[in-house]
Amino acid sequence: MKTRTSPDQAGCCTFFFTALLAGMFLAPALCAQPAARTVDNRFLLIFDNSTEMKRRLPAVEKALDILLATSVNQQIRSGDSLGVWTFDQTLHAGQFPLQAWDPDDAMTISSNIITFVSQQHYARTTSFAVLHPSLEQVVQDSERLTVLIFCDGAGEIHGTPYDTGINQIFKQRQGERQKERSPIVIGLRSQRGQYVGCMVSFPPKPISVSTFPPLSEPTPVLPPVTNLPPSPPVPPLIIIGTKHESQPPVALPPPALTNLSAPKVSPVPQSPQLQPTTPSTNVPPPPPAQSGAPAPVVESSLNQPPAPVTESKPPVAQTNVVAAPIANSAAGGNGGLIIAVVLMALAVGLVFLMWRRRQATPQASLITRSMNAEKKSPPPPP
């Protein structure tokens, strides 16, 4: 007994089958998605240990509490590293343990930093020059770095792209800051080894830092391509002419083929017993052709050696010999050429007539000549 499937059951099966296929195709794509990239974000606090800065510790403490309570204007994230340096005539780095930022411990971290700074030895003079070598090394080794320098504005800073502007602010605001017993805070930011921003703040106003530019994805290094198919041979280019410095070489096209020569005339057969005498004529050379038109070539049978005569099949001589006209010749040259052609035609005709007469003379056989000789000779005496 066959069981029919209801429309609801068929629709349910189709839905599950479609969902199964979608899961099979989407699961590899979801697995292949790369994980979110984590950016290495570092923060470094540097404190000036001058005698003047010791008088400004209350203002430094207040500014630091506000800064860390707001998570550096919401720019320090959980897990980011936070370091502390101090300097006078020498850099003191690594004395305060590196902190992993936790927003819930902001007040504790701030208190520990203030306690550490207040316990330092304060000197009358300090130098920003001791910061440059170590700070440059940290900039080069950090993907993103935020540096906050708490100082009194005495002296000059060097080693950053913003030295001129910072030193000018020091001269303008140093006296005012000294009266208010408040520090000057320099905020530097670097990204992938390059400085990308600087801001100078004056507590009790909030400390500000510049924003980072977006990180561009590093360009992937492609493997070298090997086993490339050989490129097809390039036909050679024939360059004709002299190369000039002012103009590049010019490839000249091949000359056009033109039939400028006159038809060749077969040599006239001559009898070995008879040599025709051909009068010599001084034919002047053809004048040079005009520019742009090549001079034609004239060929005649006078310069050809005589061919051997065969008695079995005498060739038929050609009598009408016409030379190709010479283009662009002068009036005086035409007369000499016509005379030469006429003499040549007469010589050929004379040779042909003598040859025909020679062939028309009957040649008696050996027996007939013997009988004629006997008839002409006197009979022998009895």
Buried (B, 14 or more C-beta within 10 A) or exposed (E): EEEEEEEEEEEEEEEEEEEEEEEEEEEEEEEEEEEEEEEEBBBBBBBBBBEBBBEBBEBBBBBBBBBBEBBBEEBBEEEBBBBBBBBBEEBBBEEBEEBEBEBEEBEEBBBBBBEBBEEBEBBEEBBBBBBBEEBBEBBEEBBBBBBBBBBBBBBEBEBBEBBEEBBEBBEEBBEEBBEBBBBBBBBBBBBBEEBBBBBBBBBEEEBEBEEBEEEEEEEEEEEEEEEEEEEEEEEEEEEEEEEEEEEEEEEEEEEEEEEEEBEEBEBBBBBEEEEBEBEEEEBEEBEEBEEEEEBBEBBBBBEEEBEEEEEEEEEEBEEEBEBEEBEEBEEEBEEBBEEBBEBBBEBBEEBBEBBEEEEEEEEEEEEEEEEEEEEEEEEEEE
